[in-house]
Amino acid sequence: MTPDENAVAFIVKVLTANVAEELAHISGKSTTEALREFMATKTYDVLMKPNSLLYRESPACLVYMVEAERAGDWRRWMED
């Protein structure tokens, strides 16, 4: 069963908030700054495309992808 557009939008919002909180915790930055940085990533761009199904992944997976992206490790980024 595929969630409807409203459910996907809600899931994406929750994931975005959780990822920003985790990135803030890791970096020592504010959640707002971590959110801005996350929203500037390719990972976030992909998350915003429902057909990518990235919204089905955990916040930890998305943090892993952001870290791989920041390191320029696109092979690791593509694994998830």
N, C-alpha and C positions, 0 to 999 in steps of 0.2 A: 504494500500500500504506500503510495506517495503522498506526503503531506501537501496540503494546499498552500497557496502563495503566502497567506497570512501566517501560517505555522512556520514556514521556512524563514520569513522575515523576522519572526520572533526568535527563532533558533539562532539566526545570524547575529541579532542584537545581543543575545545572551553570550554567545561565543566571543563576540568582539569585546564585550566588557570583561569577561573572564581572562581572555588573552592579554588585554591591556593591564589588568591587575597583576598577572603573573610576570609580565615583562617589566612592570614597575618594581615589583619585588626583587627581581633578578638584578636590575640595573641601578636601583636606588633612586630612580627618577619618580616624579609624581605620576599618578595614574593618567592625568590629563596629557602630560608630555609623552608617556608611553603609548597612549591611544593615538596621538597625532603621528608618532613614528610608525605605529602599526598600520595606520590608514594610508601611509605612503609606500607600503610594500607591495610587491607582486603577489605575495600570499594573500593579502587583503583583497586585491583586485580579483583574484580567482575565487575567493570566498564569496564575493558579491555576485558571482555568476551561478545561479541555482543549478544550471545544467552540469556544473563541475562536480556537484555532490560533495564538495568539501565541507559543507555544513554538517555532514554526518560524522565528521571526525571530532576528536576530543580537543579541548583547549591545549592539552599537553602536546598533542600532535602538531597543532598550529604553531605553538611556541617553538617546537623543534624545527619546523619549516622556516620560520622567521630567522632563527639562529643560523640555519644553513644558508639562507638567502644572504644574510649580512656577511657571512664568511665567503660568499661567492662560490659555495659548494653546490652547484646546480644538480649534480648527480644525486647527492644526498637529498636535496630538496624534492627531486622528482620521485624519490622512493615512496613518499607518502601520498 
